Amino acid sequence: MTRQGMLLVYTGEGKGKTTSSLGVALRAIGRGMRVKYFQFIKSPERTYGEQIALRKLGVETVQLGIGFTWTKTPEEHREALAKAWQIIIEELKDETTDLLVLDELNNALAITRFPIDDVLPLQEVLEAIQNRPQTMHLVITGRSAHPSLLAIADLVSTIDATKHYYADQDVKAMKGLEF
């Protein structure tokens, strides 16, 4: 029986979208599946707990971004997004990948501070997702998922923030919890 690849989208304003994708990745690894994990916004200049753990488990983990949109110039971000998308186009064709995670792709597609449609074209993204190998599971995370992406997803989980220590207690990001 041939496996049908699923498209799972984790979105919303609450904390836990990346964590949800890591849970799916952990299950897949446990079942002997080939998992690849790509992060669109996070920069390779920093290390992250999930990156360290996934690499210990033998998972290809790549940070494609250069950080938050306000930390570099729009042109630097546009260049990073263009390079990232070229990498992901090829990854979406890899028939040997069982689970591909595109962490923070929703955030990248939702950028409005500068134009991105020429370097990360929504229609091209949607077509590449739909034309991926039939057995490839795909997980996409990030706030502000585009309605067109939600329409083609097999699962959409919206994570809401009921209470969060950033806003409610003015607590900074903590090692082991946020990075």
N, C-alpha and C positions, 0 to 999 in steps of 0.2 A: 504494500500500500504506500503510495507516494504522499509525503507530508506536504500540506499546503502552508506556505509561508504567511504569517500574520503581520499586520501593521498595527503596532501598539503606540499610542500617543499619550504622554503624560504632560499635562499642562496645568495652568492655574497660577494664582498668586501665592499659594502656600508653599511651605518648605517640604521637600520630599520627592521631587520629580527625578532628580539624578539618583537618589537613593532607591527609588522604585525600579529604575532601569538596572541598577546594580543587583537588585534581588533577582530580576529575570536573568541577568548574565550569570549569576552564581548558580542558579538552577541549571542553566544550559551547560555550564562548565561541568557540573556534577554529573550530567548525563553524557559527557564525552563529546559535546558539540564544539565546533570551532567558532569562537567568539572573537569579534573585533570591536574595539571601543574608541570612538573618535569624539573629541570635544571641540565645538566650534568657537567658543569665546575664550576659554582658558588658554593661558600662554605656556609654552614649553620652558619659559624662564623660571617658572615656579614649580614646586612639587605639591602634589595633592594626595591625600590618604588613599583615595580610590585608585589612583594611578599606581601607587606603590603596591597595594594589595593585588590588583589585577595583574601586574607584571610578575609578581611572585607566583601567580597561578598560571603563568605562561600566556597571558592574553595580550595581543598587540593593542597598545594603548597610546593614542597620539593626541597631543594638544595642538590644534590647528590655528588658534586665535592669537591675539596679542593683548588680551585683557579687556577690561570694560571699555565701552565706546568713548568715555570721557578721558581715558588715559593716554591716548595717542591721537594723531591727526586723522581726519576722515580718509585721506589718501592711504595712510598706512593700514587702516582697517579694510578699506576696499581691496587693497592688494592682498591682504591675508585672506579675505573671503574668496577672492578669485582663485587663489592657489588652493584653498581648502576645497572649493567646489570641484576643481579639476581632479583632485585626489579622490573625492567621494564618488564622482562619476565612474571612475574605474572600480572602486570598491563595490558599487551597486551592480557590477557585472560579474563579480567573482562567484562562480558557482560552487566553490569549495567552502564558502562562509555560510555557517548555519544561522548565526545571529549577528546582526550588525547593529550597533548602537550609535546613534547620531545625537549625542548629548548637546543640548542648547541650540540645536538647529532652529527651533521655533524662535528663540531670541534673535538669532541672526536674520531670519526672514522678516522679523517685525521691526527692524531698525528703521527709524524715520529721521534720525539726526543728519543723515546724508544719503544720497541716492545709492541703492544697491542692486536694482533690478537688472542692470547690465552685467554685474559680476556674479550675482546669485539670483538668476531669473526664476521666479516662482513657477511658471509653466514648465520650464525645463526640469525643475526639481520634481514637480508632480509626475511628469512623464517618466523620469528616471526611476522614481519610486515604483510606479505601476509596471514598469518594464524590467524590474529586477528579476533574478531567477525565481521561479515559482516556489521553490522550497526555502528561500531565504526569509527568516523572520527579521523584522526591522522594528527597532524601538527608537522613537523620536521624543525628545524632552524639551522643555522650556516654556516660559510664559508666552502668552499671546499667540497660541497656535492659530494659524490661518484657517478660516472656515473651509476653504477648498481641501486642505489637508484633513481636517476633521471629517469631511464628507467621504473620503476614500478609506479612512481608518477602519480596522476591524474592532478595535477597542480604543475608547477614549476615557481616560480618568482625569478629572479636574480636581486638583488639590487646592482646597481653600485654606486661607489663614484665619483661624479662629482667634489665636493668641500667639504672639511671637516676641521673644525677648529682645530682638533688635529694636522694634518699635515700642514695645510696652515697657521695657526696662532699660533701654539704651545700652544694651550689652553688645560688645564687639564680637566679631567672628572668632570662634574658638577652634584651636587645633583638635582634630579628631571628630569634631561635629560639623564644621563647615569646610574644612580643607585638610 
